[in-house]
Amino acid sequence: MPEYFIRRNTGKSPQEFFEKPVGFSGSHDKTAELVASGQYQVGVINYKVYDQRVAENKTDPDVVRVIWQTPTYADYNWTARPDLDVSYGEGFTKRLTRALIDIEDPSLLAALPRERLVPASNQEYEGIRELAQQLGMLR
């Protein structure tokens, strides 16, 4: 997603646009640390990670500043195969969906890690489908 928006807004690839080499740190926390140290010119991190790091005084918002936010898009989903009802009986997919959405146990949610799960529809992923279409990622 970040590369797409950099290209769309600048007309250049990240490698062409930024002065310092582009890299993959492996984690949002590490990216914040690399930007803070000056090793990365900019970084892409999840807003929840950023907000938590600022709240815990792990990241100084005057040093690692938010300069742009990716438009909202659906992310992180659990997807069930369409033939589960055939394999496990009529209504299985609905029961599985309900069981996941109804999880309230904090230890289970922490393992995901999520505060809760919510139902999603194909329509919510339309923006990602359109982007993938523009990038030639779909057959």
C-alpha positions in Angstrom: 0.0 0.0 0.0 2.6 2.6 0.9 4.6 2.1 -2.3 1.4 2.5 -4.4 0.5 5.8 -2.7 4.1 7.1 -3.0 4.1 6.3 -6.7 0.7 7.8 -7.2 1.5 11.0 -5.3 5.1 11.6 -6.5 5.3 9.8 -9.9 8.4 8.1 -8.6 9.2 4.8 -6.9 10.3 5.0 -3.3 13.9 4.2 -4.4 13.8 7.2 -6.8 12.0 9.5 -4.4 13.9 9.1 -1.2 17.6 10.1 -0.7 18.4 7.2 1.6 18.1 3.5 0.7 14.7 1.9 1.1 14.6 -1.1 3.4 12.4 -3.5 5.3 13.0 -3.4 9.1 10.8 -6.5 9.9 8.6 -4.7 12.4 6.7 -1.5 13.0 8.6 -0.9 16.3 12.0 -1.3 14.6 10.9 1.1 11.8 10.1 3.8 14.4 13.5 3.2 15.9 15.3 3.5 12.6 13.5 6.7 11.7 14.3 8.1 15.2 18.0 7.3 14.7 18.2 8.8 11.3 19.0 5.5 9.6 15.7 5.7 7.7 14.5 9.0 6.2 10.9 7.9 6.6 9.0 4.8 7.6 5.6 3.2 7.4 4.1 2.0 10.6 0.7 1.1 11.9 -0.9 4.0 13.6 -1.7 1.9 16.7 1.9 1.0 17.1 2.9 4.7 16.7 0.3 5.9 19.2 1.3 3.3 21.8 5.0 4.1 21.4 4.3 7.8 21.9 2.1 7.1 24.9 4.8 4.9 26.5 7.5 7.6 25.7 9.3 5.1 23.4 9.0 7.5 20.5 9.3 11.2 20.5 6.6 12.7 18.3 8.8 15.8 17.6 11.5 13.5 16.2 9.3 10.8 14.5 6.5 12.9 13.1 3.4 11.8 11.2 3.7 13.3 7.7 1.0 11.4 5.9 -1.7 8.8 6.6 -2.7 6.1 4.2 -6.4 6.2 3.3 -8.4 3.8 5.4 -8.7 0.3 3.9 -9.8 -3.1 5.2 -6.9 -5.1 6.6 -6.1 -8.3 8.5 -8.9 -10.7 7.8 -9.7 -14.3 8.6 -11.0 -16.0 5.5 -12.8 -19.4 5.3 -12.8 -21.7 2.3 -16.1 -21.7 0.5 -16.4 -25.5 0.8 -16.4 -25.7 4.6 -20.1 -26.3 4.8 -19.7 -29.3 2.4 -16.9 -30.7 4.5 -18.3 -30.0 8.0 -22.0 -29.7 7.5 -24.6 -27.1 6.6 -24.2 -23.8 8.6 -20.6 -24.5 9.7 -19.2 -21.3 8.2 -21.9 -19.2 10.0 -21.2 -21.0 13.3 -17.4 -20.4 12.8 -18.0 -16.8 12.0 -20.2 -16.3 15.1 -17.7 -18.1 17.4 -14.9 -15.8 16.3 -16.9 -12.6 16.5 -18.2 -13.6 20.0 -14.7 -14.1 21.5 -14.5 -11.9 24.6 -11.8 -13.7 26.6 -8.9 -11.2 26.8 -6.3 -13.9 26.7 -7.6 -15.2 23.4 -7.9 -11.8 21.9 -4.4 -10.9 23.1 -3.1 -13.9 21.2 -4.5 -12.6 18.0 -3.6 -9.6 18.9 -6.9 -7.8 18.7 -9.4 -6.2 21.1 -12.2 -7.9 19.1 -13.1 -9.4 15.8 -15.8 -7.9 13.6 -17.7 -9.3 10.6 -16.6 -8.1 7.2 -18.0 -8.2 3.7 -16.4 -8.4 0.3 -17.5 -4.8 -0.3 -15.1 -3.6 2.4 -12.2 -4.9 0.4 -13.2 -3.3 -2.8 -10.6 -0.6 -2.5 -7.8 -3.2 -2.2 -9.3 -5.0 -5.2 -9.3 -1.8 -7.3 -5.7 -1.1 -6.3 -4.6 -4.6 -7.2 -6.4 -4.2 -10.5 -4.5 -1.0 -11.2 -1.2 -2.6 -10.3 -1.9 -5.5 -12.6 -1.9 -8.0 -9.8 -5.2 -9.7 -10.8 -5.7 -12.1 -13.6 
